[in-house]
Amino acid sequence: MDLLDFFTRSREAQRALQQARARLYRVAYAWCHNTALADDLVQETLSKALKHSAQLRDPKARDAWLFTILANCFRDHFRKTREMDDIDEIEISDETTPETESSRGEIVGMVRSAIARLPKGQRQVVTLVDLEGFSYVEVSQVLDVPIGTVMSRLCRARAAMKNILLPEFQQSMAASNPSTLRRIK
């Protein structure tokens, strides 16, 4: 982070950018499902944010401003290249038992898979609202779409995810529940 020390004069600005980096990466990865691309998008976002930091009028709107830059970098990238559907599995290491890690990993994998199946616009909205906690107004500003579009995309995304996840979850529960096995004589 020596580069941040060089370009930013205040410790507060450095701390804010360091904290925002993890959130930016999480969203970028949720949008593209590619670790290298997500890292590149975040790097480009922070570079543009540092270069144009004078354009930020309200420090309270810093997060929305950064995510707007990220959305623009994402759009710019996919204008140049084709979108790739590459889903990586994640590992969760915060639980103590392998069983809980396995079941949590399966659930996360199913949700990631469901999000990956959504169209780009719905995927962006559902990750910003449901995973990152942005308000509809902030998402509207970040993605530069009307608030009604945000609401309709979110509604369609949630309905699509329900249709995708409910059968998978029921099948997974039936397979793991031994009471559903029948005894054959």
N, C-alpha and C positions, 0 to 999 in steps of 0.2 A: 504494500500500500504506500510505498514511497512516492509513487506517481501522484497519489491523492494529496500527500503533504506538499508536493511541489505546486500543484495547480490550485489547491484551495487554501485560502488564507486563515479561515477560522476553524477551530476545533469542532464547533457545532456542525458546520457544513460537512466536515470529514466524517463525523459520527453518523450524521443523517444518511450520507451516501453509503457508508458501510452497512448500515442496517437495511437500507432499501435494496441493496444488492441481492441479498438472499431471497427477498420477496419477488424481485424482478426475475431472478433465475427460476424460481418455482413456477411462475406464470409462463415464462418463455418455454420452459420444458413441457408444461401441460399443453401448450399450443402446438409445439412441433415434435415432441417425443424424440428428440435427438440431443444428447448431452453437449456435443461440440457446437451444434448450431445454437442451442440455448445460451451457451457461454459466449459465443460470438455476438448474439443479439444483445445480451446484457452489456458486454464490453462496448459495443457501438452506442447503446443507449447512454451509458455513463459518459462516454467520450463526448457525445452531442450535448449532454446535460452540462458538462463542465465548460464546453466551448460556448454555449449559449446561456450560461447561468444568469446573465444580466436580464434575460427575458422573463425570469420568474418574478412576478410582481408580489404575490402573496405567499410567504413561506408556509402558511397553513395548507396550501394547495400543492405542496411539493410532491406528494405521492401521486396524485392525479396527473400532475405534469410529467413525472417520470414514466408513468404507465402509458400516457399518451405518446411519448417518444418511443417507448417500446412497441406499441401497436403500429406506429408508423414505420419503424425499422422492420417489423414482421411483414407488413404489407409490401414494403420495398423489396425485401428479400424474395418473396414469392411472386412478385411481378417479374423478377429476373429468372427464377428457377421454378421447376415443378415441385409441388408438395409431395413429400414422401411419407408413407405410413409405416413407421418403424417404431414398434412399442417395446420398450425395455422393461424387464421386471425389476421391481425394487425389493430391497432387503430391509426388513425391520429388525433392529437389534435391541430395542429397548425393553422387551419382555423377557421374563426369566425362563419360560418353558418353550421348547420347540413346537409344541402343539399350538400354543397361542400365536406364535410367530407365523406358523404355517397357515392357520386359519385367517389371520389378519392379512397375510400376504396374498392369499387367494381372493379375499374381498377387495383389497386394493387393486389387484390385477384385474378383477372383473369390472370395477369402476373405471379404471384407466382404459380398459378395452372399450367400455361403453362410451366414454368421452371421446375416444379416438374415432369411433364410428360416426359421431355427429358431424354435420357440415361445419366448416370453419367458423362461420358467424355465430352459430349456436355454441360451439366449443369455447370461443372467446368469452361470450357472455356468461356461460355457466361457470367457468373458472374464475372470472373476476367477481361475480356476485356470490356464488356458493362456497368457493374455496378461499377467496381472498377477502371477502366481506365488504366489498365496495357497494355503495348505494347505486340505485338505478341512474341517478343524475350523474354521478361520477363515471359510471360505465359509459353513459351516453357521451360524455365529454372525451373520455379516453379513446373510444372507438369512432368518434365523430359521426354518430348516427342519432336519429331522434329517439326520445325516451320511449315512445310507443314501440319502436322497433326493438329496443332492448327488452321490453316486457314481453312482446310476442315471441322473440327468439328464446327467451328464458323459459316461457311456458312450453314451447314446442320441444326444447331441449330436455326439460324435466319429464315430459310425457314420453319422449323417445327413450330416455334412459330407464324409465319405469318399465316400458315394454321390453327393453333389452335385458334388464337386470332381474326382473321378477321371475321369469322362467328359469334363468341360470341359478338364482339363489334357491328356489324351490328344489331344483334338481340336486344342487349341492347339499342341501339340508337332508333330503331324502337318502342320499348316498351315505351320509355320515350318521344317520339315525338308525341304530340297530333294530329298533322296534318295527321298522318297516320290512324287515326280512321275514319271509315266510318259511315255515318248516315243511319240508316235503317228506312224506312217508313212503 
